[in-house]
């Protein structure tokens, strides 16, 4: 197995505030990997470590086998980075900005850029400052693809985009990556868009790493059970319960265990319950279930 990114026991603090400890994951060549978490859980910190902008407290991050903090120019040329907010030179138009960027990238391929630009309803001489946020996002994506990187790193690509442009962004990115055998590392807190896009993921919350596993396994094995109880209940996280919530008499338990196992668990704790059922979840439901709403 060829790995493009290898993160081993990564630990980082800001002063005395822990971001995470012993973060581990590997990204396979040609795969789409997601780092998922709420705002403030360490996604951008990880992006900054991957890009060599930040040195971790301990552990290592390897990109194409090199320490991310000491990447050679040749390896840096293989990495494309889309920063949160799609920052660009807004006084330029789509022709000018392509010509400007092309001077810095020896592997530059203008065809993917102009193919994507053809989908935008903008005039060639229209400055970026006069475009919508969604249109500017496609310019940013086009510039990223034209760099022809082997690894594409995208930090919260969805910021400010409506549903249509988010879908266009991901659909075009997925098709390009598949056809060109590219590897994608993406962070986001907008989970519903990523269903069917991601292959593997790490999920973070404010205490650190919650989960590292393939998306298909997570969706298959993570369950939501609801039942009614006349009493206020509290569950500690254990080998059965990953998370729970209660609204009035309706209790929800999230677990990787079967319904039969959860039912026996409740009976062993002498909890009176009624109408225990498994409730189907999409990826966003599962994400909220394992990280909590608050």
Buried (B, 14 or more C-beta within 10 A) or exposed (E): EEBBBBBEEBBBEEEEEBBBBEBEBBBBBBBBBBBBBBEEBBBBBBBBBBBBEBBBEEBBBBBBEBBBBEBEEEBBBBBBBBBBBBEBEEEBBBEBBBEEBBEEBEEBEBEBBEBBBEEBEBEEEBBBEEBBEBBBBBBBBBBBBBBBBBBBBBBBBBBBBEEEBBEBBBEBBBEBBEEBEBBBBBBBBBBEBBBEBBBBBBBBBBEBBBBBBEBEEBBEEBBBBBBEBEEEBEBEEEEBBBBBBBEEEEBBBBBBBEEEEBBEBBEEEEBEBEEBEEEEBEBBBBBBBBBBEE
